[in-house]
Amino acid sequence: MADDALILRPSAGLSPGIGFYLAGMDEVRSQLRDAVVNMSPEDIGRCAIPGAHSIGALVLHIGEAEWWWMNCNVLGHRLTDADRAAPYWDVLKNPEAFAARGCSAEFCLEQVGRIRNQTREILAGFADDELERVFATERRGRKFEHSLRWILHHLIDHEAQHKGQVLMLKRLLGIENKGPFN
């Protein structure tokens, strides 16, 4: 008998296949949360090296990407000035400016948590047979097609890569990583 059982189950309220993708997204988010939740505003905004992104900016960028994929690609939303005014929008454009904002870990996690709740609501409107549904978009004069399955996989992969970056930045900053997967 194992001391711990790591079992992925589909998120409630969603079709099973989509629920498994969201469960995977939530698993990575839980690991990200554990990595940053107790960080001070100074540490979350600090750059490990000049020009690098801070941990807080990376957390908000994760939310920005999820919001963009789900709203602009899946739902076909067109960006507005109000969208661009969100605290997570284009946060990686100016690495040094993020520290001056004084964002806390709680603030960053709250922002990405709200976005995840929106994603959950959006996904509740889809069934498993729509995982292969293709969404066509145009960006910077190029046309793209992505299946819902690919988008959900990409969101897991994107967040997992940045979670690894966050853990590496913590080491560079001399901040201890605690937890079973850090």
CNS distance restraints for C-alpha pairs under 8 A (distance, minus, plus):
assign (resid   8 and name CA) (resid  20 and name CA) 7.35 0.50 0.50
assign (resid   8 and name CA) (resid  23 and name CA) 6.74 0.50 0.50
assign (resid   8 and name CA) (resid  24 and name CA) 7.38 0.50 0.50
assign (resid   9 and name CA) (resid  19 and name CA) 7.78 0.50 0.50
assign (resid   9 and name CA) (resid  20 and name CA) 6.32 0.50 0.50
assign (resid   9 and name CA) (resid  23 and name CA) 6.63 0.50 0.50
assign (resid  10 and name CA) (resid  14 and name CA) 7.61 0.50 0.50
assign (resid  10 and name CA) (resid  16 and name CA) 5.63 0.50 0.50
assign (resid  10 and name CA) (resid  17 and name CA) 7.27 0.50 0.50
assign (resid  10 and name CA) (resid  18 and name CA) 7.54 0.50 0.50
assign (resid  10 and name CA) (resid  19 and name CA) 4.12 0.50 0.50
assign (resid  10 and name CA) (resid  20 and name CA) 4.15 0.50 0.50
assign (resid  10 and name CA) (resid  21 and name CA) 7.51 0.50 0.50
assign (resid  10 and name CA) (resid  22 and name CA) 7.25 0.50 0.50
assign (resid  10 and name CA) (resid  23 and name CA) 5.60 0.50 0.50
assign (resid  11 and name CA) (resid  16 and name CA) 7.72 0.50 0.50
assign (resid  11 and name CA) (resid  19 and name CA) 4.48 0.50 0.50
assign (resid  11 and name CA) (resid  20 and name CA) 6.41 0.50 0.50
assign (resid  11 and name CA) (resid  22 and name CA) 6.29 0.50 0.50
assign (resid  11 and name CA) (resid  23 and name CA) 5.35 0.50 0.50
assign (resid  12 and name CA) (resid  19 and name CA) 6.87 0.50 0.50
assign (resid  13 and name CA) (resid  19 and name CA) 7.78 0.50 0.50
assign (resid  13 and name CA) (resid 124 and name CA) 6.68 0.50 0.50
assign (resid  14 and name CA) (resid  18 and name CA) 6.35 0.50 0.50
assign (resid  14 and name CA) (resid  19 and name CA) 5.09 0.50 0.50
assign (resid  14 and name CA) (resid 123 and name CA) 7.09 0.50 0.50
assign (resid  14 and name CA) (resid 124 and name CA) 5.27 0.50 0.50
assign (resid  14 and name CA) (resid 126 and name CA) 7.86 0.50 0.50
assign (resid  14 and name CA) (resid 127 and name CA) 7.67 0.50 0.50
assign (resid  15 and name CA) (resid  19 and name CA) 5.66 0.50 0.50
assign (resid  15 and name CA) (resid 124 and name CA) 7.64 0.50 0.50
assign (resid  15 and name CA) (resid 126 and name CA) 7.51 0.50 0.50
assign (resid  15 and name CA) (resid 127 and name CA) 5.54 0.50 0.50
assign (resid  15 and name CA) (resid 128 and name CA) 5.87 0.50 0.50
assign (resid  16 and name CA) (resid  20 and name CA) 6.13 0.50 0.50
assign (resid  16 and name CA) (resid 128 and name CA) 6.99 0.50 0.50
assign (resid  17 and name CA) (resid  21 and name CA) 6.67 0.50 0.50
assign (resid  17 and name CA) (resid 128 and name CA) 5.48 0.50 0.50
assign (resid  18 and name CA) (resid  22 and name CA) 6.33 0.50 0.50
assign (resid  18 and name CA) (resid 123 and name CA) 7.23 0.50 0.50
assign (resid  18 and name CA) (resid 126 and name CA) 7.80 0.50 0.50
assign (resid  18 and name CA) (resid 127 and name CA) 7.22 0.50 0.50
assign (resid  18 and name CA) (resid 128 and name CA) 6.04 0.50 0.50
assign (resid  18 and name CA) (resid 131 and name CA) 7.38 0.50 0.50
assign (resid  19 and name CA) (resid  23 and name CA) 6.01 0.50 0.50
assign (resid  20 and name CA) (resid  24 and name CA) 6.19 0.50 0.50
assign (resid  21 and name CA) (resid  25 and name CA) 6.27 0.50 0.50
assign (resid  21 and name CA) (resid 152 and name CA) 6.30 0.50 0.50
assign (resid  21 and name CA) (resid 153 and name CA) 7.14 0.50 0.50
assign (resid  21 and name CA) (resid 156 and name CA) 8.00 0.50 0.50
assign (resid  22 and name CA) (resid  26 and name CA) 6.05 0.50 0.50
assign (resid  22 and name CA) (resid 120 and name CA) 7.53 0.50 0.50
assign (resid  22 and name CA) (resid 152 and name CA) 7.73 0.50 0.50
assign (resid  23 and name CA) (resid  27 and name CA) 6.10 0.50 0.50
assign (resid  24 and name CA) (resid  28 and name CA) 6.46 0.50 0.50
assign (resid  24 and name CA) (resid 156 and name CA) 6.74 0.50 0.50
assign (resid  25 and name CA) (resid  29 and name CA) 6.19 0.50 0.50
assign (resid  25 and name CA) (resid 155 and name CA) 7.22 0.50 0.50
assign (resid  25 and name CA) (resid 156 and name CA) 5.18 0.50 0.50
assign (resid  26 and name CA) (resid  30 and name CA) 6.03 0.50 0.50
assign (resid  27 and name CA) (resid  31 and name CA) 6.51 0.50 0.50
assign (resid  28 and name CA) (resid  32 and name CA) 6.24 0.50 0.50
assign (resid  28 and name CA) (resid 156 and name CA) 7.11 0.50 0.50
assign (resid  28 and name CA) (resid 159 and name CA) 6.94 0.50 0.50
assign (resid  28 and name CA) (resid 160 and name CA) 6.14 0.50 0.50
assign (resid  28 and name CA) (resid 163 and name CA) 7.87 0.50 0.50
assign (resid  29 and name CA) (resid  33 and name CA) 5.99 0.50 0.50
assign (resid  29 and name CA) (resid 159 and name CA) 7.54 0.50 0.50
assign (resid  30 and name CA) (resid  34 and name CA) 6.18 0.50 0.50
assign (resid  31 and name CA) (resid  35 and name CA) 6.28 0.50 0.50
assign (resid  31 and name CA) (resid 163 and name CA) 7.75 0.50 0.50
assign (resid  31 and name CA) (resid 181 and name CA) 7.32 0.50 0.50
assign (resid  31 and name CA) (resid 182 and name CA) 7.97 0.50 0.50
assign (resid  32 and name CA) (resid  36 and name CA) 6.46 0.50 0.50
assign (resid  32 and name CA) (resid 163 and name CA) 5.67 0.50 0.50
assign (resid  33 and name CA) (resid  37 and name CA) 5.46 0.50 0.50
assign (resid  33 and name CA) (resid 109 and name CA) 6.99 0.50 0.50
assign (resid  34 and name CA) (resid  38 and name CA) 7.99 0.50 0.50
assign (resid  34 and name CA) (resid 179 and name CA) 7.28 0.50 0.50
assign (resid  35 and name CA) (resid 166 and name CA) 7.71 0.50 0.50
assign (resid  35 and name CA) (resid 167 and name CA) 6.98 0.50 0.50
assign (resid  35 and name CA) (resid 177 and name CA) 6.71 0.50 0.50
assign (resid  35 and name CA) (resid 178 and name CA) 7.30 0.50 0.50
assign (resid  35 and name CA) (resid 179 and name CA) 7.87 0.50 0.50
assign (resid  35 and name CA) (resid 182 and name CA) 7.24 0.50 0.50
assign (resid  36 and name CA) (resid  44 and name CA) 7.70 0.50 0.50
assign (resid  36 and name CA) (resid  55 and name CA) 7.99 0.50 0.50
assign (resid  36 and name CA) (resid 105 and name CA) 6.31 0.50 0.50
assign (resid  37 and name CA) (resid 105 and name CA) 5.64 0.50 0.50
assign (resid  37 and name CA) (resid 106 and name CA) 6.62 0.50 0.50
assign (resid  37 and name CA) (resid 109 and name CA) 7.64 0.50 0.50
assign (resid  38 and name CA) (resid 105 and name CA) 7.08 0.50 0.50
assign (resid  39 and name CA) (resid  43 and name CA) 6.17 0.50 0.50
assign (resid  39 and name CA) (resid  44 and name CA) 6.07 0.50 0.50
assign (resid  39 and name CA) (resid 104 and name CA) 7.88 0.50 0.50
assign (resid  39 and name CA) (resid 105 and name CA) 6.15 0.50 0.50
assign (resid  40 and name CA) (resid  44 and name CA) 6.10 0.50 0.50
assign (resid  40 and name CA) (resid 104 and name CA) 6.68 0.50 0.50
assign (resid  40 and name CA) (resid 105 and name CA) 6.98 0.50 0.50
assign (resid  41 and name CA) (resid  45 and name CA) 6.06 0.50 0.50
assign (resid  41 and name CA) (resid 102 and name CA) 5.93 0.50 0.50
assign (resid  41 and name CA) (resid 103 and name CA) 5.83 0.50 0.50
assign (resid  41 and name CA) (resid 104 and name CA) 4.49 0.50 0.50
assign (resid  41 and name CA) (resid 105 and name CA) 6.50 0.50 0.50
assign (resid  42 and name CA) (resid  46 and name CA) 6.01 0.50 0.50
assign (resid  42 and name CA) (resid  99 and name CA) 7.33 0.50 0.50
assign (resid  42 and name CA) (resid 102 and name CA) 7.21 0.50 0.50
assign (resid  43 and name CA) (resid  55 and name CA) 7.99 0.50 0.50
assign (resid  43 and name CA) (resid 173 and name CA) 7.96 0.50 0.50
assign (resid  44 and name CA) (resid  54 and name CA) 6.34 0.50 0.50
assign (resid  44 and name CA) (resid  55 and name CA) 5.19 0.50 0.50
assign (resid  44 and name CA) (resid  56 and name CA) 4.89 0.50 0.50
assign (resid  44 and name CA) (resid  99 and name CA) 7.93 0.50 0.50
assign (resid  44 and name CA) (resid 103 and name CA) 7.64 0.50 0.50
assign (resid  44 and name CA) (resid 104 and name CA) 6.96 0.50 0.50
assign (resid  44 and name CA) (resid 105 and name CA) 6.55 0.50 0.50
assign (resid  45 and name CA) (resid  54 and name CA) 5.29 0.50 0.50
assign (resid  45 and name CA) (resid  55 and name CA) 6.49 0.50 0.50
assign (resid  45 and name CA) (resid  56 and name CA) 5.70 0.50 0.50
assign (resid  45 and name CA) (resid  57 and name CA) 7.31 0.50 0.50
assign (resid  45 and name CA) (resid  98 and name CA) 6.18 0.50 0.50
assign (resid  45 and name CA) (resid  99 and name CA) 4.22 0.50 0.50
assign (resid  45 and name CA) (resid 100 and name CA) 7.78 0.50 0.50
assign (resid  45 and name CA) (resid 102 and name CA) 6.87 0.50 0.50
assign (resid  45 and name CA) (resid 103 and name CA) 7.05 0.50 0.50
assign (resid  46 and name CA) (resid  54 and name CA) 5.49 0.50 0.50
assign (resid  46 and name CA) (resid  55 and name CA) 7.51 0.50 0.50
assign (resid  46 and name CA) (resid  99 and name CA) 6.01 0.50 0.50
assign (resid  47 and name CA) (resid  51 and name CA) 7.33 0.50 0.50
assign (resid  47 and name CA) (resid  52 and name CA) 5.67 0.50 0.50
assign (resid  47 and name CA) (resid  53 and name CA) 5.92 0.50 0.50
assign (resid  47 and name CA) (resid  54 and name CA) 4.76 0.50 0.50
assign (resid  47 and name CA) (resid  55 and name CA) 7.78 0.50 0.50
assign (resid  47 and name CA) (resid  95 and name CA) 7.59 0.50 0.50
assign (resid  47 and name CA) (resid  96 and name CA) 7.53 0.50 0.50
assign (resid  48 and name CA) (resid  52 and name CA) 6.53 0.50 0.50
assign (resid  48 and name CA) (resid  53 and name CA) 7.92 0.50 0.50
assign (resid  48 and name CA) (resid  54 and name CA) 7.22 0.50 0.50
assign (resid  48 and name CA) (resid 169 and name CA) 6.32 0.50 0.50
assign (resid  48 and name CA) (resid 172 and name CA) 6.13 0.50 0.50
assign (resid  48 and name CA) (resid 173 and name CA) 5.68 0.50 0.50
assign (resid  51 and name CA) (resid  95 and name CA) 6.13 0.50 0.50
assign (resid  51 and name CA) (resid  96 and name CA) 7.16 0.50 0.50
assign (resid  52 and name CA) (resid  95 and name CA) 6.43 0.50 0.50
assign (resid  53 and name CA) (resid  57 and name CA) 6.31 0.50 0.50
assign (resid  53 and name CA) (resid  58 and name CA) 6.65 0.50 0.50
assign (resid  53 and name CA) (resid  92 and name CA) 6.63 0.50 0.50
assign (resid  53 and name CA) (resid  95 and name CA) 5.13 0.50 0.50
assign (resid  53 and name CA) (resid  96 and name CA) 7.97 0.50 0.50
assign (resid  54 and name CA) (resid  58 and name CA) 6.35 0.50 0.50
assign (resid  54 and name CA) (resid  95 and name CA) 6.80 0.50 0.50
assign (resid  54 and name CA) (resid  98 and name CA) 7.47 0.50 0.50
assign (resid  54 and name CA) (resid  99 and name CA) 7.70 0.50 0.50
assign (resid  54 and name CA) (resid 169 and name CA) 7.98 0.50 0.50
assign (resid  55 and name CA) (resid  59 and name CA) 6.29 0.50 0.50
assign (resid  55 and name CA) (resid 166 and name CA) 5.66 0.50 0.50
assign (resid  55 and name CA) (resid 169 and name CA) 7.12 0.50 0.50
assign (resid  55 and name CA) (resid 170 and name CA) 7.99 0.50 0.50
assign (resid  56 and name CA) (resid  60 and name CA) 6.31 0.50 0.50
assign (resid  56 and name CA) (resid  98 and name CA) 7.94 0.50 0.50
assign (resid  56 and name CA) (resid 103 and name CA) 7.31 0.50 0.50
assign (resid  56 and name CA) (resid 104 and name CA) 7.74 0.50 0.50
assign (resid  56 and name CA) (resid 105 and name CA) 6.75 0.50 0.50
assign (resid  56 and name CA) (resid 108 and name CA) 6.36 0.50 0.50
assign (resid  57 and name CA) (resid  61 and name CA) 6.01 0.50 0.50
assign (resid  57 and name CA) (resid  88 and name CA) 7.86 0.50 0.50
assign (resid  57 and name CA) (resid  91 and name CA) 5.85 0.50 0.50
assign (resid  57 and name CA) (resid  92 and name CA) 6.27 0.50 0.50
assign (resid  57 and name CA) (resid  95 and name CA) 7.63 0.50 0.50
assign (resid  57 and name CA) (resid  98 and name CA) 6.56 0.50 0.50
assign (resid  58 and name CA) (resid  62 and name CA) 6.23 0.50 0.50
assign (resid  58 and name CA) (resid  92 and name CA) 7.35 0.50 0.50
assign (resid  58 and name CA) (resid 162 and name CA) 6.83 0.50 0.50
assign (resid  58 and name CA) (resid 166 and name CA) 7.46 0.50 0.50
assign (resid  59 and name CA) (resid  63 and name CA) 6.72 0.50 0.50
assign (resid  59 and name CA) (resid 108 and name CA) 6.38 0.50 0.50
assign (resid  59 and name CA) (resid 109 and name CA) 7.35 0.50 0.50
assign (resid  59 and name CA) (resid 112 and name CA) 7.44 0.50 0.50
assign (resid  59 and name CA) (resid 162 and name CA) 7.95 0.50 0.50
assign (resid  60 and name CA) (resid  64 and name CA) 6.18 0.50 0.50
assign (resid  60 and name CA) (resid  87 and name CA) 7.91 0.50 0.50
assign (resid  60 and name CA) (resid  88 and name CA) 4.92 0.50 0.50
assign (resid  60 and name CA) (resid  89 and name CA) 7.91 0.50 0.50
assign (resid  60 and name CA) (resid  91 and name CA) 6.99 0.50 0.50
assign (resid  60 and name CA) (resid 108 and name CA) 5.90 0.50 0.50
assign (resid  60 and name CA) (resid 109 and name CA) 7.93 0.50 0.50
assign (resid  60 and name CA) (resid 111 and name CA) 7.14 0.50 0.50
assign (resid  60 and name CA) (resid 112 and name CA) 6.54 0.50 0.50
assign (resid  61 and name CA) (resid  65 and name CA) 6.11 0.50 0.50
assign (resid  61 and name CA) (resid  88 and name CA) 6.21 0.50 0.50
assign (resid  61 and name CA) (resid  89 and name CA) 7.40 0.50 0.50
assign (resid  61 and name CA) (resid  90 and name CA) 7.44 0.50 0.50
assign (resid  61 and name CA) (resid  91 and name CA) 6.32 0.50 0.50
assign (resid  61 and name CA) (resid  92 and name CA) 6.85 0.50 0.50
assign (resid  62 and name CA) (resid  66 and name CA) 6.33 0.50 0.50
assign (resid  62 and name CA) (resid 112 and name CA) 7.39 0.50 0.50
assign (resid  62 and name CA) (resid 158 and name CA) 7.48 0.50 0.50
assign (resid  62 and name CA) (resid 159 and name CA) 6.02 0.50 0.50
assign (resid  62 and name CA) (resid 162 and name CA) 7.54 0.50 0.50
assign (resid  63 and name CA) (resid  67 and name CA) 6.01 0.50 0.50
assign (resid  63 and name CA) (resid  88 and name CA) 6.93 0.50 0.50
assign (resid  63 and name CA) (resid 111 and name CA) 7.17 0.50 0.50
assign (resid  63 and name CA) (resid 112 and name CA) 4.72 0.50 0.50
assign (resid  63 and name CA) (resid 115 and name CA) 6.27 0.50 0.50
assign (resid  63 and name CA) (resid 116 and name CA) 7.79 0.50 0.50
assign (resid  64 and name CA) (resid  68 and name CA) 6.07 0.50 0.50
assign (resid  64 and name CA) (resid  88 and name CA) 5.65 0.50 0.50
assign (resid  64 and name CA) (resid  89 and name CA) 5.91 0.50 0.50
assign (resid  64 and name CA) (resid  90 and name CA) 7.74 0.50 0.50
assign (resid  65 and name CA) (resid  69 and name CA) 6.11 0.50 0.50
assign (resid  65 and name CA) (resid 155 and name CA) 7.88 0.50 0.50
assign (resid  66 and name CA) (resid  70 and name CA) 6.09 0.50 0.50
assign (resid  66 and name CA) (resid 115 and name CA) 7.28 0.50 0.50
assign (resid  66 and name CA) (resid 116 and name CA) 7.80 0.50 0.50
assign (resid  66 and name CA) (resid 119 and name CA) 7.82 0.50 0.50
assign (resid  66 and name CA) (resid 155 and name CA) 6.48 0.50 0.50
assign (resid  67 and name CA) (resid  71 and name CA) 5.77 0.50 0.50
assign (resid  67 and name CA) (resid  72 and name CA) 7.75 0.50 0.50
assign (resid  67 and name CA) (resid 115 and name CA) 6.13 0.50 0.50
assign (resid  67 and name CA) (resid 119 and name CA) 7.56 0.50 0.50
assign (resid  68 and name CA) (resid  72 and name CA) 5.19 0.50 0.50
assign (resid  68 and name CA) (resid  73 and name CA) 6.90 0.50 0.50
assign (resid  69 and name CA) (resid  73 and name CA) 5.03 0.50 0.50
assign (resid  69 and name CA) (resid  74 and name CA) 6.49 0.50 0.50
assign (resid  69 and name CA) (resid 151 and name CA) 7.12 0.50 0.50
assign (resid  70 and name CA) (resid  74 and name CA) 4.95 0.50 0.50
assign (resid  70 and name CA) (resid  75 and name CA) 6.43 0.50 0.50
assign (resid  70 and name CA) (resid 119 and name CA) 6.55 0.50 0.50
assign (resid  70 and name CA) (resid 122 and name CA) 7.61 0.50 0.50
assign (resid  71 and name CA) (resid  75 and name CA) 4.90 0.50 0.50
assign (resid  71 and name CA) (resid  76 and name CA) 6.32 0.50 0.50
assign (resid  71 and name CA) (resid  77 and name CA) 5.50 0.50 0.50
assign (resid  72 and name CA) (resid  76 and name CA) 4.68 0.50 0.50
assign (resid  72 and name CA) (resid  77 and name CA) 4.38 0.50 0.50
assign (resid  72 and name CA) (resid  78 and name CA) 6.12 0.50 0.50
assign (resid  72 and name CA) (resid  79 and name CA) 7.37 0.50 0.50
assign (resid  73 and name CA) (resid  77 and name CA) 7.26 0.50 0.50
assign (resid  73 and name CA) (resid 135 and name CA) 6.47 0.50 0.50
assign (resid  73 and name CA) (resid 136 and name CA) 7.45 0.50 0.50
assign (resid  73 and name CA) (resid 137 and name CA) 6.35 0.50 0.50
assign (resid  74 and name CA) (resid 135 and name CA) 6.23 0.50 0.50
assign (resid  74 and name CA) (resid 148 and name CA) 7.49 0.50 0.50
assign (resid  76 and name CA) (resid 137 and name CA) 7.85 0.50 0.50
assign (resid  79 and name CA) (resid  83 and name CA) 5.98 0.50 0.50
assign (resid  79 and name CA) (resid  84 and name CA) 7.22 0.50 0.50
assign (resid  80 and name CA) (resid  84 and name CA) 6.43 0.50 0.50
assign (resid  81 and name CA) (resid  85 and name CA) 6.25 0.50 0.50
assign (resid  82 and name CA) (resid  86 and name CA) 6.81 0.50 0.50
assign (resid  83 and name CA) (resid  89 and name CA) 7.44 0.50 0.50
assign (resid  84 and name CA) (resid  89 and name CA) 5.56 0.50 0.50
assign (resid  84 and name CA) (resid  90 and name CA) 7.67 0.50 0.50
assign (resid  85 and name CA) (resid  89 and name CA) 6.70 0.50 0.50
assign (resid  87 and name CA) (resid  91 and name CA) 7.58 0.50 0.50
assign (resid  88 and name CA) (resid 111 and name CA) 7.58 0.50 0.50
assign (resid  91 and name CA) (resid  95 and name CA) 7.58 0.50 0.50
assign (resid  91 and name CA) (resid  98 and name CA) 7.17 0.50 0.50
assign (resid  94 and name CA) (resid  98 and name CA) 7.05 0.50 0.50
assign (resid  95 and name CA) (resid  99 and name CA) 7.81 0.50 0.50
assign (resid  96 and name CA) (resid 100 and name CA) 7.44 0.50 0.50
assign (resid  97 and name CA) (resid 101 and name CA) 6.89 0.50 0.50
assign (resid  98 and name CA) (resid 102 and name CA) 7.40 0.50 0.50
assign (resid  98 and name CA) (resid 103 and name CA) 7.86 0.50 0.50
assign (resid  99 and name CA) (resid 103 and name CA) 7.50 0.50 0.50
assign (resid 103 and name CA) (resid 107 and name CA) 6.17 0.50 0.50
assign (resid 103 and name CA) (resid 108 and name CA) 6.88 0.50 0.50
assign (resid 104 and name CA) (resid 108 and name CA) 6.39 0.50 0.50
assign (resid 105 and name CA) (resid 109 and name CA) 6.04 0.50 0.50
assign (resid 106 and name CA) (resid 110 and name CA) 5.94 0.50 0.50
assign (resid 107 and name CA) (resid 111 and name CA) 6.26 0.50 0.50
assign (resid 108 and name CA) (resid 112 and name CA) 6.47 0.50 0.50
assign (resid 109 and name CA) (resid 113 and name CA) 5.87 0.50 0.50
assign (resid 110 and name CA) (resid 114 and name CA) 6.21 0.50 0.50
assign (resid 111 and name CA) (resid 115 and name CA) 6.48 0.50 0.50
assign (resid 112 and name CA) (resid 116 and name CA) 6.13 0.50 0.50
assign (resid 113 and name CA) (resid 117 and name CA) 6.28 0.50 0.50
assign (resid 114 and name CA) (resid 118 and name CA) 6.39 0.50 0.50
assign (resid 115 and name CA) (resid 119 and name CA) 6.23 0.50 0.50
assign (resid 116 and name CA) (resid 120 and name CA) 6.13 0.50 0.50
assign (resid 117 and name CA) (resid 121 and name CA) 6.31 0.50 0.50
assign (resid 118 and name CA) (resid 122 and name CA) 6.19 0.50 0.50
assign (resid 119 and name CA) (resid 123 and name CA) 6.06 0.50 0.50
assign (resid 120 and name CA) (resid 124 and name CA) 6.18 0.50 0.50
assign (resid 121 and name CA) (resid 125 and name CA) 7.14 0.50 0.50
assign (resid 122 and name CA) (resid 126 and name CA) 7.57 0.50 0.50
assign (resid 126 and name CA) (resid 130 and name CA) 6.35 0.50 0.50
assign (resid 127 and name CA) (resid 131 and name CA) 7.40 0.50 0.50
assign (resid 129 and name CA) (resid 133 and name CA) 7.94 0.50 0.50
assign (resid 130 and name CA) (resid 148 and name CA) 7.18 0.50 0.50
assign (resid 131 and name CA) (resid 147 and name CA) 6.64 0.50 0.50
assign (resid 131 and name CA) (resid 148 and name CA) 4.94 0.50 0.50
assign (resid 131 and name CA) (resid 149 and name CA) 4.83 0.50 0.50
assign (resid 132 and name CA) (resid 147 and name CA) 5.21 0.50 0.50
assign (resid 132 and name CA) (resid 148 and name CA) 6.01 0.50 0.50
assign (resid 132 and name CA) (resid 149 and name CA) 6.08 0.50 0.50
assign (resid 133 and name CA) (resid 147 and name CA) 5.27 0.50 0.50
assign (resid 133 and name CA) (resid 148 and name CA) 5.90 0.50 0.50
assign (resid 134 and name CA) (resid 145 and name CA) 6.09 0.50 0.50
assign (resid 134 and name CA) (resid 146 and name CA) 5.32 0.50 0.50
assign (resid 134 and name CA) (resid 147 and name CA) 4.18 0.50 0.50
assign (resid 134 and name CA) (resid 148 and name CA) 6.50 0.50 0.50
assign (resid 135 and name CA) (resid 145 and name CA) 5.50 0.50 0.50
assign (resid 135 and name CA) (resid 146 and name CA) 5.36 0.50 0.50
assign (resid 135 and name CA) (resid 147 and name CA) 6.07 0.50 0.50
assign (resid 135 and name CA) (resid 148 and name CA) 7.33 0.50 0.50
assign (resid 136 and name CA) (resid 143 and name CA) 7.08 0.50 0.50
assign (resid 136 and name CA) (resid 144 and name CA) 5.62 0.50 0.50
assign (resid 136 and name CA) (resid 145 and name CA) 4.43 0.50 0.50
assign (resid 136 and name CA) (resid 146 and name CA) 6.67 0.50 0.50
assign (resid 137 and name CA) (resid 143 and name CA) 5.76 0.50 0.50
assign (resid 137 and name CA) (resid 144 and name CA) 5.26 0.50 0.50
assign (resid 137 and name CA) (resid 145 and name CA) 6.40 0.50 0.50
assign (resid 138 and name CA) (resid 142 and name CA) 5.38 0.50 0.50
assign (resid 138 and name CA) (resid 143 and name CA) 4.35 0.50 0.50
assign (resid 138 and name CA) (resid 144 and name CA) 6.02 0.50 0.50
assign (resid 139 and name CA) (resid 143 and name CA) 6.52 0.50 0.50
assign (resid 139 and name CA) (resid 144 and name CA) 7.74 0.50 0.50
assign (resid 146 and name CA) (resid 150 and name CA) 6.25 0.50 0.50
assign (resid 146 and name CA) (resid 151 and name CA) 6.52 0.50 0.50
assign (resid 147 and name CA) (resid 151 and name CA) 6.29 0.50 0.50
assign (resid 148 and name CA) (resid 152 and name CA) 6.20 0.50 0.50
assign (resid 149 and name CA) (resid 153 and name CA) 6.16 0.50 0.50
assign (resid 150 and name CA) (resid 154 and name CA) 5.91 0.50 0.50
assign (resid 151 and name CA) (resid 155 and name CA) 6.20 0.50 0.50
assign (resid 152 and name CA) (resid 156 and name CA) 6.48 0.50 0.50
assign (resid 153 and name CA) (resid 157 and name CA) 6.24 0.50 0.50
assign (resid 154 and name CA) (resid 158 and name CA) 5.84 0.50 0.50
assign (resid 155 and name CA) (resid 159 and name CA) 6.15 0.50 0.50
assign (resid 156 and name CA) (resid 160 and name CA) 6.09 0.50 0.50
assign (resid 157 and name CA) (resid 161 and name CA) 6.12 0.50 0.50
assign (resid 158 and name CA) (resid 162 and name CA) 6.38 0.50 0.50
assign (resid 159 and name CA) (resid 163 and name CA) 5.96 0.50 0.50
assign (resid 160 and name CA) (resid 164 and name CA) 6.35 0.50 0.50
assign (resid 161 and name CA) (resid 165 and name CA) 6.41 0.50 0.50
assign (resid 162 and name CA) (resid 166 and name CA) 6.09 0.50 0.50
assign (resid 163 and name CA) (resid 167 and name CA) 6.30 0.50 0.50
assign (resid 164 and name CA) (resid 168 and name CA) 6.22 0.50 0.50
assign (resid 165 and name CA) (resid 169 and name CA) 6.09 0.50 0.50
assign (resid 166 and name CA) (resid 170 and name CA) 6.19 0.50 0.50
assign (resid 167 and name CA) (resid 171 and name CA) 6.50 0.50 0.50
assign (resid 167 and name CA) (resid 177 and name CA) 6.98 0.50 0.50
assign (resid 167 and name CA) (resid 182 and name CA) 6.97 0.50 0.50
assign (resid 168 and name CA) (resid 172 and name CA) 6.35 0.50 0.50
assign (resid 169 and name CA) (resid 173 and name CA) 6.07 0.50 0.50
assign (resid 170 and name CA) (resid 174 and name CA) 6.14 0.50 0.50
assign (resid 170 and name CA) (resid 175 and name CA) 4.96 0.50 0.50
assign (resid 170 and name CA) (resid 176 and name CA) 6.89 0.50 0.50
assign (resid 170 and name CA) (resid 177 and name CA) 7.04 0.50 0.50
assign (resid 171 and name CA) (resid 175 and name CA) 5.68 0.50 0.50
assign (resid 171 and name CA) (resid 176 and name CA) 6.69 0.50 0.50
assign (resid 171 and name CA) (resid 177 and name CA) 7.39 0.50 0.50
assign (resid 177 and name CA) (resid 182 and name CA) 5.76 0.50 0.50
assign (resid 178 and name CA) (resid 182 and name CA) 6.01 0.50 0.50
